[in-house]
Amino acid sequence: MTEEKKKIRSLDDLRKIKEKTGDLTSARSEVDKVKVIIGMGTCGIAAGAREIMNAVLKELEVRNLHNVAVETTGCIGMCQNEPLLDVIRPGEPRITYCAVTPPDVSRIVSEHIVNGRIVQDKLYGRAD
Amino acid sequence: MLEDLSHHILDIAENGVNAGADTIAVSFDDDGEFIRLTVRDNGRGMDEKTALSVVDPFFTTRTERRVGLGLPFLKQLAELCGGEFLLSSAPGKGTTVSASFSKQCVDTPPPGDIPSTLLTLLVGHGHISWKYVHRVGKREFLLDSDELKDALGGGNPFTDPALAVGVKEYIAENIGELYM
C-alpha cells in the first residue's frame, strides 16, 4: 500500500526534515561550495528569475545536492538578457547563463554543477 | 511587467535589502474589500527629495541603467486599481512602502505565488530578519525567519535544499488554510 505523502504544515514537520537531512550542509565550508547567483532585480523578476530560483532549489532537492550555495543579486545592467544565472565552481571561472528557463535549470545543474561541463547554448560569458 | 502581487512584493522587498536593512517586515492584508501590501525596512532610508523622485521611472541611483521601474509600476497599478500608494522614508530610519488594490477592480492582479516569493527572500538573504504576516479577514499567518531558524536548530537552515522546499510547502499550506 502506498502511503500518501504527508503535507508539511507545522514547525514540527520541518524539524523532521531537518533530522532526516542532518547537518550535511553545515559540515562543508563555504569555499568548497559551488555558488549559484541569480539576478533578482525588477528586470530579472519580470523575466521569471523567481521561477528560476525555485526550479534550482527543487532540482538540488531532487538530486540531494548539499554542496551548492544559492544567492541572489540585483540588476547588473543587462536587463534584456534576464533571467541571468551565474555558476562558480570552486577554483573555476564565473560562468554567466542568460535567458534561462525552468527546463534549462536541470541541464545546468546536471551538466555544469555536477559534471563541470558548461551548457554552451545558454552561455552568455565567462569572467576569469 | 510584473505579473501579480507576489512579484511586486519580491521586487519591493529587494529594495529593502539593497538599502542595507537587517529587518524587513512584509504584510499582505485582505480585508474583503481591499488588498494592502506593506513592506517596511530599517535600511538607510531616503531624504525627502529622493523619496519624491523614486516614483519617477526615469529616476534611479543606479549607474548600470538609467531607469528605475519597480516603484513607479506599483504606484501606477495601485492607482489604476482603485487603491492608493504610500511611501514614507527618513534617512537612517528606513522606508515603508504600502499599496492597496480594490478587490472589485478587474485590473487588480491575483495574489500570485507568495510562498515562492518568501522562499526566494529567505534563501537569497538569509542574514536578514524577515517578518511576514498574511491576513485574510480576522485570520492570520505569521512567519518569522528568526523563529524558524531557532526551531530548526540555528544557523541558516534555508541553505539546505530539502528544508528550503519544505519551508515553501509549510508557507503554502498555512496561507491556504486562511482561505478555507
Interface residues (C-beta under 8 A of the other chain):
Chain A: K7 I8 R9 S10 L11 D13 L14 R15 I17 K18 K20 T21 L24 T25 S26 I38 M40 G41 T42 I45 A46 R50 E51 M53 N54 L57 K58 L60 E61 N64 L65 H66 V68 A69 V70 E71 T72 G74 C75 I76 G77 C79
Chain B: M1 L2 E3 H7 L10 D11 E14 N18 R62 E64 R65 G68 L69 G70 F73 D113 S116 T117 L119 T120 V123 G124 H125 L148 A151 L152 G153 G155 P157 T159 D160 P161 A162 L163 A164 V165 G166 V167 K168 E169 Y170 E173 N174 E177
